[in-house]
Amino acid sequence: MKPSRGKLPLPIITVVIFAFAIIALLLYTERITTSPSPNSILRFKSCSRKKHTPNSSDNDGKDDPDESEAEDKFDFDPEECSVVNGKWVFNNSVKPLYTDRSCPYLDRQVSCAKNGRPDSAYRHWEWQLDDCVLPRFNPVIALKKLRGKRLMFVGDSLQRGQWQSFVCLVEHIIPEDKKSMRRGRAHSVFKAKEYNATIEFYWAPFIVESNSDLDIIGDPKKRILRVDSVAKHAKHWLGVDILVFNTYVWWMSGLRIKSLWGSFANGEEGYEELEAPMAYRIGLKTWANWVDSNLNPNNTRVFFTTMSPTHMRSRDWSSKGIKCYNETKPVMKRGHWGTGSDKRIMDVVGNIMEKMKVPVTVINITQMSEHRVDAHTSVYTETLGKLLTEEQKADPLRHADCIHWCLPGVPDTWNQAFLAYL
C-alpha cells in the first residue's frame, strides 16, 4: 500500500522527534552549567556587583603590584561597601598628589618633611578594602562634583587637617589666577573660581559652644561647654551645600567636663560636671536636633567623620618605644584598637545618627587610622607657634605630638573615602 499523500513515513517522524529531544537536552544541560551558584550570588551581594577593571587613572600608568588582587574585587558602592575592613599595603609606585613644599596652604604644624622628618615611607601606604576597590582621589572629579557648591569642614584642628588635605589634593590643577585663599580665626575659605566652588573650614572644636572656642583656654579643667546650644556656630553653616562635621579629641581631655545650660552672659557658675561620654551625648544630640530642624536634605548633604585616634601609649602595640616617636610602620594586626579611641563615643555617634530625620553619611575613619602609629607629626612639628628645638626633640615623652597627622598622609585617605561617598 502506498503511503498517504502529504504524510511523512513513521521512521522519518521518529528520527526528527529524537533529534529535537537530543538538542533540547543539550541546551538544558548548558543552561544549568552556566548558571551562577547560590554561593557566588551571595558573594556578589557583599559589595557592588560591578567587577573592578583597572585603568590608567588607577595607577597613573605604572605597574601596580596589587592589581591582580584588585581585579578580584568590586567597584566601590557606598550602599554596599564599608571602609572599615581592610589593610594597609605599601606601594612605593604611588606618589602623593602634593608635598608639604608644593602646596602653599599647609600649616607648619603638619609639614613633617619640611620640618626635618627624615623618612618618607609613611606617605606610600594605601588602605585596601577587603571586598571593594576604594578609588584613588581624582582632583578633576572632585572639582566637577563641587561646581557651583560650597563644601565646609567643621570641627577641631584634626578636621582642619582634613580640610587642608582636600585643598592640597585639588589646588595643584587650578591655575594661580583662578584660585584664592582667605584665612580667618574661625572661618577660612579656599575658592576655585572657574568652578564657582569654595572649600571652607569652620573652627568649632566641640561643635557646641564653649568658653574656649576662639580664646583657647589651655587648662581643660577651666573649659566650660554650653552643651545645649550650637546657635553661635550654626549660623555659619546655613546655605552650605556639603557639610562635614567632626568632634572628639577635645572632649577627651579629662574624665569629667564642666557642662552648662543657659547663657554664658548669666555667669559660668551654674555648670555641672558630667562624665565625658554623657556630656558628648548631650552635645551631639543638640547638634542633631539643629540639623533635623534647619537643614533640607534636598539642598544639603551632611557627613560626619568618626574620631581620629591618638597614639600616646606605645604599649598598646609594642612593649618598647616612647609614644609614637620613631615609629616607621603601621600596626599590621587586623582589628588593632588602642586606648586612644573610646568605643563609648562610637556608640553615641551610631545611636544618635540612626535616629535622625536628616540622613547623615558617617565616614568611619577610626579603624583605618588606628593602625597608623607611624604617621603622626611626632617631634617634627611646632608648639606655641615655634618649631621644636633639638633639645625638645630629644625629649619625645613630653613633646612628641601623637594626635595630629603629617601631610601628605592619613587625612588624604580620609578624603579618598569622603570623595567615594560623595
C-alpha positions, 0 to 999 in steps of 0.5 A: 500500500502506498503511503498517504499523500502529504504524510511523512513515513513513521521512521522519518517522524521518529528520527526528527522527534529524537533529534529535537529531544537530543538538542533540547537536552543539550541546551538544558544541560548548558543552561544549568552549567552556566548558571551562577551558584547560590554561593557566588550570588551571595558573594556578589551581594557583599559589595557592588556587583560591578567587577573592578577593571583597572585603568590608567587613572588607577595607577597613573600608568605604572605597574601596580603590584596589587592589581591582580588582587584588585581585579578580584574585587568590586567597584566601590558602592557606598550602599554596599561597601564599608571602609572599615575592613581592610589593610594597609599595603605599601606601594612605593609606585604611588606618589602623593598628589602634593608635598608639604613644599608644593602646596602653599596652604599647609600649616607648619604644624603638619609639614613633617618633611619640611620640618626635618622628618627624615623618612618618607615611607609613611606617605606610600601606604594605601588602605585596601578594602577587603571586598571593594576597590576604594578609588584613588582621589581624582582632583578633576572629579572632585572639582566637577562634583563641587561646581557651583557648591560650597563644601565646609569642614567643621570641627577641631584642628584634626578636621582642619587637617582634613580640610587642608588635605582636600585643598592640597589634593585639588589646588595643584590643577587650578591655575594661580589666577583662578584660585584664592585663599582667605584665612580667618580665626574661625572661618577660612575659605579656599575658592576655585573660581572657574568652578564657582566652588569654595572649600571652607573650614569652620573652627568649632572644636566641640561643635557646641559652644564653649568658653574656649572656642576662639580664646583657647583656654589651655587648662581643660579643667577651666573649659566650660561647654554650653552643651545645649546650644550650637546657635553661635556656630550654626549660623555659619553653616546655613546655605552650605551645600556639603557639610562635614562635621567632626568632634572628639579629641577635645572632649577627651581631655579629662574624665569629667567636663564642666557642662552648662545650660543657659547663657554664658552672659548669666555667669559660668557658675551654674555648670555641672560636671558630667562624665565625658561620654554623657556630656558628648551625648548631650552635645551631639544630640543638640547638634542633631536636633539643629540639623533635623530642624534647619537643614533640607536634605534636598539642598544639603548633604551632611557627613560626619567623620568618626574620631581620629585616634591618638597614639600616646601609649606605645604599649598598646602595640609594642612593649618598647618605644616612647609614644609614637616617636620613631615609629616607621610602620603601621600596626599590621594586626587586623582589628588593632584598637588602642586606648586612644579611641573610646568605643563609648563615643562610637556608640553615641555617634551610631545611636544618635545618627540612626535616629535622625530625620536628616540622613547623615553619611558617617565616614568611619575613619577610626579603624583605618587610622588606628593602625597608623602609629607611624604617621603622626607629626611626632617631634617634627612639628611646632608648639606655641607657634615655634618649631621644636628645638633639638633639645625638645626633640630629644625629649619625645615623652613630653613633646612628641605630638601623637594626635595630629597627622603629617601631610601628605598622609592619613587625612588624604585617605580620609578624603579618598573615602569622603570623595567615594561617598560623595 
